[in-house]
Amino acid sequence: MGQLFYFYPMRIDKFLWCVRKFKTRSLAAEAVKKEQVWINRAPVKPAREAKVNDEISLKREGITYRYKVLAFPKARVGAKLVEQYVTETTEQSELDKKDFIGLMKKMNRKKGTGRPTKKERRDLDDLIG
């Protein structure tokens, strides 16, 4: 049987939780309160209702992800079904920034942890030259 789709508006915090962008609804509401979530490039409050075709911007770890709302789920959906409800429209430059930040975290060594492993050394050489 197919999933149920709803086309009437849904609270933004609930929607972000339902499409698995946050682990809990309270984390989603907290991110909205901190102005990390925007709808159509305008900051919103947790009770703001998202509508079909809205563009949601979500800022996490210095990267701005963008999603377009396609429909609303009845309840929280499995990871495989998320693409029925949102489509990612994030720019390639933001995705490149994500890769770079991940690489920098990987290359960042704490003082006193010893010499780099062979793999870490190769990665460093690839990054530098």
N, C-alpha and C positions, 0 to 999 in steps of 0.2 A: 504494500500500500504506500502511496505517496505521502509526503509531509503536508501538513496544513499550512497554507500561506495566508497571511493577513495583510491587508493593504491600508488599514487605518493606523494612525500615528501611535508611537510607543515612546515611553520615557527614554531619554538618551542613556542614562545609567543602566537601565534594564536591558536595553538593546545591546550595548557594548558587552554586557555580561552574557547575554544569550548567544551572541556570535563569537564567544570565546576570546575576546580581546583582553579580558580581565578575569582573574581567577574567582573573585567574589564580586557581588554587586556593590558592597561597601567600598571596595577598592576602586571600582568604576566611579562611584559617586565622589570619592575623595579626589580622584584625578580631574573630574569635571570642576569641582570647587577650586582646585589649584590652577584653573585655566589652562589645562593641558589638552582639553578637548574643545574643538570649535566645530560649529555647523555652518556651512557656507561662508567660511572665513570670518565668523563672528563668535566671540566667546559666549558660552551658555551656562545655565545652571542645571543641576541634576534633574529637575522636573521638566525641563524643556523637552518637547516632543519632537522626535525625528519623523520625517515624512519620506515617502518613496522619492527617489532621485535626489535626495539631499547629499551634499558632499561633507563627510566627516573627516576632520583633521585631528590626528592623535599624536601628541609629542611625547616621545619616550627616549630617554638616554641621548638627547641631543639630535634625534632624528624625527622628522615629521612624516608620519604615514598618512596617506589619504585613501579613503574608501568611499564608494558610492553605494547608497542604500537601494536594494532591489525589491525587498519585501521584508515582512516581519514574521519571525517564528512564533509559534504558540508558546514554546518554552525553550529552555537552553538546548542547543542542538549539538550533535556529535561533530567532531572536527571535519569529517568528510562532507558534511552537509552545509558547512558555513558558506561555501561559494554560491549557494542558491539564494542567499540573503544579502551578501555584500560582494563587491568586486573591488580589488585593490587598484588604485590609480596613482600610486606613489611614483614620483619622478625617479629616473635612473640615477641622477646625481645624489639623491638621498640614499638610495640603495648602495651606491659606491661608498658613501660616507659610513654606512653601517659596516661594510666590509673592512674599511680602514680602521674604524674604532675597535672592531673585533681583533684585528691584527695587532693593534697597539696594546690592547689588554694582554694578548698572548705574549708579546715581546717584552712587556714590562716585568723586570725581575727585581725582586726585593733584595736589599743589601744583605750579604751573608748567606745567600742560598747556594753558593758555589758556582762552579763553571757551568756554562750552558751545555746541554746535551748535544749530541751530534745533529739531531733533527733541528733543535733550536738554532744551532750554529748555521745550518744550511738555510733555514728560513731567514735569519738575519742577513746572510750573504745575498739572498734573492732580493730582499727589501732594499739593501744598500746598492747593490750593483747589478 
